[in-house]
């Protein structure tokens, strides 16, 4: 009981410190938010590489970390066309693999590329979202409020899914991947994700159309939870409980931000191609 209490206390302290810090960097934006996204991407890639190592898949950490940093920073500075950057990353990675004395080059290359483009490219989408309304000083802050709205929706979605699933969940959704999660909890999370986005619309995200708030809530309620299941699948395959212990009481970066990483690129694609949001 004392151990559980201490862990809960640690989780609360980290949340009390971490949540305001994340809100601050989201509102401030610019280089500070770029650093935040880069930390998520680099630490997430490192955690992914460590999990893959448990399966004897050896990613190229040096090329992987440099590539993740390049992809994320490029989302802010736009110093090279993304298509060109991808070609360079794959070319360099293939050449370097010739000189590595590791088993299964195919598995190692695949692990490195998945890490770069799942974690690196998805982290870069956070920067794309934060910079989405950068046309003028008047609209720039809207990106911060969008990030905060998405985070609030994800956190409430996760909480609703957990508590309602614990109380009423009888039908398991993906027992092979996450045996404790149920359809009842998942549906509750889905509904609350939409409700929170609708609540954020008049409070801090009035620049969104009601339709946009609903669609973003739908994306979070479905793909945000899918991101959580995907990370659970990776952890189960690599036989670990948490992706790391870097965040006291909360596990790793991928444990805490899996839903955000999977949601960000889809919200960005929606805003960029299916709305007139700007």
PECOR-V754645 format. One record per pair of residues at least 4 apart in sequence whose C-alpha atoms are under 8 Angstrom apart, sorted by the first residue. I is the first residue (numbers start at 1). J is the second residue. Records with the same first field share a line. If there is no record, write none. Layout:
I = J  J
This chain:
1 = 5
2 = 6
3 = 7
4 = 8
5 = 9
6 = 10
7 = 11  249
8 = 12  249
9 = 13
10 = 14  248  249
11 = 15  248  249  250
12 = 16
13 = 17
14 = 18  247  248  249
15 = 19
16 = 20
17 = 21
18 = 22
19 = 23
20 = 24
21 = 25
22 = 26
23 = 27  148
24 = 28
25 = 29  32  33  36
26 = 33  130  143  144  145  147  148
27 = 141  143  144  145
28 = 32  33  141  144
29 = 33  34  130  131  141  144
30 = 34  131
31 = 35
32 = 36
33 = 37  127  130
34 = 38  72  73  76  127
35 = 39
36 = 40
37 = 41  72  123  124  126  127
38 = 42  68  69  72  73  123  124
39 = 43  44
40 = 44  123  253
41 = 45  68  69  72  119  120  123  124
42 = 46  65  68  69  120
43 = 47  253
44 = 48  119  252  253  254
45 = 49  64  65  68  115  116  119  120
46 = 50  61  65
47 = 51  243  244  252  253  254
48 = 52  115  243
49 = 53  58  59  61  111  112  115
50 = 54
51 = 55  234  235  238  240  243
52 = 56  57  58  59  111  238
53 = 57  58  59
54 = 238  239
55 = 237  238
57 = 104  107  108  111
58 = 102  107  108  111  112
59 = 64  108  109  111  112
60 = 64  93  97  108  109  112
61 = 65  112
62 = 66
63 = 67  92  93
64 = 68  112  113  115  116
65 = 69  116
66 = 70
67 = 71  89  116  120
68 = 72  116  117  119  120  121
69 = 73  120
70 = 74
71 = 75  82  85  120  121  124
72 = 76  120  121  123  124  127
73 = 77  78  124
74 = 78  79  80  82
75 = 124  125  127  128
76 = 127  128  131
80 = 84  85
81 = 85
82 = 86
83 = 87
84 = 88
85 = 89
86 = 90
87 = 91
88 = 92
89 = 93
90 = 94  113
91 = 95
92 = 96
93 = 97  109
94 = 98  109
95 = 99
96 = 100
97 = 105  109
103 = 108
104 = 108
105 = 109
106 = 110
107 = 111
108 = 112
109 = 113
110 = 114
111 = 115
112 = 116
113 = 117
114 = 118  119
115 = 119  120
116 = 120  121
117 = 121  122
118 = 122
119 = 123  261
120 = 124
121 = 125
122 = 126  261  262  264  265
123 = 127  261  264
124 = 128
125 = 129  264  265  268
126 = 130  261  264  265
127 = 131
128 = 132  268
129 = 143  146  147  264  267  268
130 = 143  144  146  147
131 = 140  143
132 = 140  143  278
133 = 139  140  141  142  143  278
134 = 139  140  143
135 = 139  140
136 = 140
137 = 141
139 = 143
140 = 144
141 = 145
142 = 146  205  207
143 = 147
144 = 148
145 = 149  204  205
146 = 150  205
147 = 151
148 = 152
149 = 153  196  197  200  204  205
150 = 154  197  216  220  260
151 = 155  260
152 = 156  196
153 = 157  192  193  194  196  197  217  220
154 = 158  193  220  221  224  259  260
155 = 159
156 = 160  189  192  193  196
157 = 161  188  189  190  191  192  193  221
158 = 162  189  225
159 = 163  189
160 = 164  165  185  188  189  192
161 = 165  184  185  186  187  188  189
162 = 166  181  185
163 = 167  185
164 = 168  169  184  185  188
165 = 169  170  181  182  183  184  185  186  188
166 = 185
168 = 184  185
169 = 181  182  183  184  185
170 = 182  183  184
171 = 182  183  184
172 = 179  180  181  182  183
173 = 179  181  182  183
174 = 178  179  181  182
175 = 179  180  181
177 = 229  232  233  236
178 = 229  232  233
181 = 185  186
182 = 186
183 = 187
184 = 188
185 = 189
186 = 190  225
187 = 191
188 = 192
189 = 193  221
190 = 194  217  218  220  221  222
191 = 195  221
192 = 196  221
193 = 197  217  218  220  221
194 = 198  213  214  216  217  218  220  221
195 = 199  217
196 = 200  217
197 = 201  213  214  216  217
198 = 202  210  213  214  217
199 = 203
200 = 204  205  206
201 = 205  206  207  208  209  210  213
202 = 206
207 = 277
208 = 212  213  277
209 = 213  277
210 = 214
211 = 215
212 = 216  275
213 = 217
214 = 218
215 = 219
216 = 220  267
217 = 221
218 = 222
219 = 223  224  263  266  267
220 = 224  225  259  263
221 = 225
222 = 226
223 = 227  259  262  263
224 = 228  258  259  260  262  263
225 = 229  259
226 = 230  259  262
227 = 231  258  259  260  261  262  263
228 = 232  255  258  259
229 = 233
230 = 234
231 = 235  254  255  258
232 = 236
233 = 237
234 = 238
235 = 239  240  241  242  243
236 = 240  241
242 = 251  252  255
243 = 251  252  253  254  255
244 = 251  252  253
245 = 249  250  251  252
246 = 251  252  253
247 = 251  252  253
250 = 255  256
251 = 255  256
252 = 256
253 = 257  258
254 = 258
257 = 261
258 = 262
259 = 263
260 = 264
261 = 265
262 = 266
263 = 267
264 = 268
265 = 269
266 = 270
267 = 271
268 = 272
269 = 273  274
270 = 274  275
271 = 275  276  277
272 = 276  277
